[in-house]
């Protein structure tokens, strides 16, 4: 009887050991699986939470954006940049045409009068084209120069003699250099066929004007800048030869 009990106890011990071993293995596998799942879930949660923080914010509306978005036309999509370009072509003519006529009348150098002639001829044709484009695309165009452009015209009105000629060349060369980059950008990016044709015409005209202005020999290339601030002279005063780079019209030596 005693030996039977010992055998049973021994048998139970062996079985228990098998059960316990199996349980340990299963438990270890479960813990391993949990350990693997926790980082994956945590990583996914962290990524989801971090996504809004690293996402690029919406680009702010451009100061020249009319807020009308992209319009569908018979000539292709019309973007805010397209409409802004059409308006700026019109604005360019509103001050460069009178400036060119004035140079033809007041210029003492032949090169200055020639530059004025090119401005008048180029912007007369470009103005005709932009009026057609504006009407076809439904873009409302300005009929007066901007306040800054009018200030440049006023500055030219006050200048006299050689100072006038240097100022005329420098202001117009700076203005054309700035718009030249815009024309190239629009020509490369627009999907509207009418705007593309206008940009092509504008590119030819602007390049011609830059060329004749530089041919005068009066361009101060060191004084050229990306911006054209409004003149700082007091009303009635002529620009001084030693003024800041934004109004400095001294010829290069």
C-alpha positions as a printed Julia matrix, in Angstrom:
253×3 Matrix{Float64}:
   0.0     0.0     0.0
   2.8     2.39    0.9
   4.62    1.66   -2.36
   1.44    2.31   -4.38
   0.99    5.68   -2.69
   4.58    6.58   -3.43
   4.1     5.57   -7.06
   0.98    7.7    -7.35
   2.69   10.63   -5.75
   5.62   10.2    -8.1
   3.27    9.98  -11.08
   1.41   13.1   -10.0
   4.68   14.92   -9.56
   5.71   14.06  -13.11
   2.34   15.2   -14.5
   2.43   18.35  -12.46
   5.85   19.11  -13.73
   4.65   18.71  -17.33
   1.67   20.98  -16.69
   3.8    23.56  -14.95
   6.39   23.45  -17.73
   3.76   23.9   -20.39
   2.23   26.79  -18.45
   5.57   28.5   -18.12
   6.23   28.19  -21.85
   2.79   29.53  -22.73
   3.16   32.37  -20.25
   6.57   33.27  -21.67
   5.19   33.32  -25.19
   2.28   35.5   -24.09
   4.61   37.95  -22.36
   6.84   38.06  -25.44
   3.85   38.78  -27.67
   2.64   41.54  -25.37
   6.13   43.04  -25.26
   6.19   43.08  -29.06
   2.72   44.57  -29.42
   3.11   47.38  -26.89
   5.91   49.26  -28.75
   4.07   48.88  -32.06
   0.87   50.28  -30.64
   2.72   53.02  -28.8
   4.65   53.95  -31.95
   1.46   54.07  -33.99
  -0.26   56.21  -31.37
   2.7    58.56  -31.12
   2.82   58.93  -34.89
  -0.85   59.7   -35.11
  -0.58   62.26  -32.35
   2.52   63.87  -33.83
   1.2    64.1   -37.41
  -0.77   67.36  -36.92
   2.27   68.97  -35.3
   4.65   68.31  -38.21
   2.16   68.81  -41.02
   2.9    71.92  -43.08
   0.46   74.73  -42.25
  -1.62   76.1   -45.11
   0.23   78.75  -47.08
  -0.97   82.26  -46.25
  -2.86   84.07  -48.95
  -0.68   86.28  -51.11
  -1.09   90.03  -50.79
  -1.9    90.04  -54.52
  -4.39   87.15  -54.28
  -7.88   88.4   -55.11
  -9.4    85.46  -53.23
 -11.34   84.17  -56.25
  -9.31   80.96  -56.51
  -8.77   79.11  -59.77
 -11.36   79.9   -62.43
 -12.3    77.75  -65.39
 -12.18   79.54  -68.75
 -12.32   78.55  -72.41
  -8.56   79.2   -72.55
  -7.62   77.05  -69.57
  -7.52   77.49  -65.78
  -7.06   81.07  -64.59
  -5.16   81.29  -61.3
  -4.78   84.23  -58.89
  -1.19   84.59  -60.15
  -2.48   84.82  -63.73
  -4.96   87.56  -62.85
  -2.36   89.45  -60.82
   0.03   89.32  -63.77
  -2.6    90.68  -66.19
  -3.33   93.58  -63.84
   0.36   94.35  -63.4
   0.91   94.48  -67.14
  -1.84   97.08  -67.3
  -0.36   99.01  -64.36
   3.06   99.04  -66.0
   1.63  100.81  -69.04
  -0.23  103.35  -66.92
   3.0   104.9   -65.68
   5.6   103.86  -68.25
   3.65  105.3   -71.19
   3.58  108.85  -69.76
   7.18  108.44  -68.57
   8.22  107.45  -72.09
   6.4   110.4   -73.68
   8.04  112.74  -71.21
  11.51  111.35  -72.01
  10.9   111.92  -75.71
  10.14  115.59  -75.0
  12.63  116.38  -72.25
  15.59  114.13  -73.0
  18.7   115.96  -74.19
  20.59  112.76  -74.97
  19.54  110.83  -78.04
  19.79  107.57  -76.08
  17.26  108.85  -73.54
  14.83  109.95  -76.26
  15.26  106.57  -77.96
  14.49  104.77  -74.71
  11.37  106.9   -74.33
  10.32  106.02  -77.87
  10.69  102.3   -77.19
   8.65  102.63  -74.0
   5.81  104.36  -75.83
   5.76  101.92  -78.74
   6.11   98.83  -76.58
   3.5    99.71  -73.98
   1.02  101.05  -76.53
   0.91   97.61  -78.14
   1.13   95.73  -74.83
  -1.68   97.85  -73.39
  -3.87   96.99  -76.36
  -3.15   93.31  -75.84
  -3.81   93.36  -72.11
  -7.17   95.06  -72.64
  -8.17   92.24  -74.98
  -7.0    89.61  -72.52
  -8.75   91.27  -69.59
 -12.03   91.42  -71.49
 -11.79   87.82  -72.72
 -10.96   86.45  -69.28
 -13.21   88.72  -67.25
 -10.34   90.33  -65.34
 -11.09   93.82  -64.06
  -8.2    96.11  -64.92
  -7.03   99.3   -63.19
  -7.35  102.66  -64.95
  -4.95  104.65  -62.76
  -1.33  104.02  -61.77
  -0.7   102.86  -58.22
   0.26  105.37  -55.54
   3.9   104.31  -55.77
   3.94  104.61  -59.55
   2.39  108.07  -59.34
   5.11  109.04  -56.86
   7.76  108.04  -59.41
   6.04  110.14  -62.08
   5.9   113.09  -59.67
   9.59  112.65  -58.94
  10.37  112.73  -62.66
   8.25  115.88  -63.03
  10.35  117.67  -60.41
  13.74  116.6   -61.77
  15.63  118.77  -64.24
  18.38  118.43  -66.83
  20.96  115.68  -66.38
  19.42  114.7   -63.04
  16.15  114.01  -64.82
  17.79  111.79  -67.42
  19.69  109.73  -64.86
  16.58  109.38  -62.72
  14.44  108.34  -65.69
  16.91  105.64  -66.76
  17.45  104.32  -63.24
  13.78  104.15  -62.21
  12.69  102.49  -65.44
  15.58  100.03  -65.46
  14.82   98.96  -61.9
  11.14   98.56  -62.64
  11.78   96.45  -65.74
  14.29   94.27  -63.94
  11.72   93.48  -61.28
   8.88   92.68  -63.67
  11.15   90.58  -65.89
  11.33   87.88  -63.21
   7.53   87.88  -62.8
   6.99   87.54  -66.56
   9.32   84.53  -66.7
   7.58   82.86  -63.75
   4.11   83.3   -65.21
   5.24   82.2   -68.68
   6.66   79.0   -67.19
   3.76   78.15  -64.88
   0.48   79.35  -66.41
  -1.9    76.83  -67.95
  -4.02   79.55  -69.57
  -3.23   80.02  -73.27
  -4.18   83.72  -73.36
  -2.07   84.53  -70.33
   0.81   82.56  -71.83
   0.64   84.57  -75.07
   0.5    87.82  -73.11
   3.52   86.75  -71.06
   5.41   85.94  -74.26
   4.65   89.41  -75.66
   5.55   91.03  -72.34
   8.83   89.15  -72.2
   9.85   90.49  -75.61
   8.8    94.03  -74.73
  10.47   94.12  -71.33
  13.73   92.72  -72.67
  13.75   95.35  -75.44
  13.21   98.12  -72.88
  15.96   96.82  -70.61
  18.32   96.75  -73.58
  17.68  100.35  -74.7
  17.79  101.67  -71.14
  21.18  100.05  -70.58
  22.41  101.34  -73.94
  22.11  104.88  -72.56
  25.18  104.26  -70.39
  23.4   105.87  -67.42
  22.38  102.75  -65.5
  23.94  102.49  -62.05
  24.03   98.7   -61.74
  25.28   98.93  -58.15
  22.17  100.92  -57.31
  19.73   98.38  -58.71
  17.72   96.48  -56.14
  14.82   94.05  -55.98
  12.44   96.67  -54.65
  11.47  100.13  -55.74
  10.52  102.13  -52.62
   8.54  105.31  -53.06
  10.7   108.43  -53.31
  11.54  110.02  -49.96
  12.1   113.58  -51.22
   9.96  116.34  -49.84
   7.34  117.75  -52.24
   8.88  120.14  -54.72
  12.47  119.03  -54.11
  14.66  117.37  -56.75
  16.49  114.15  -55.88
  20.01  114.75  -54.69
  23.07  113.17  -56.25
  24.09  111.72  -52.9
  20.79  110.12  -52.01
  20.33  106.54  -50.8
  20.62  103.56  -53.21
  16.86  103.5   -53.7
  16.97  106.97  -55.27
  20.63  107.27  -56.21
  20.84  108.16  -59.91
  24.57  108.82  -60.25
  26.08  107.26  -63.39
  28.66  104.57  -62.92
  32.27  105.68  -63.27
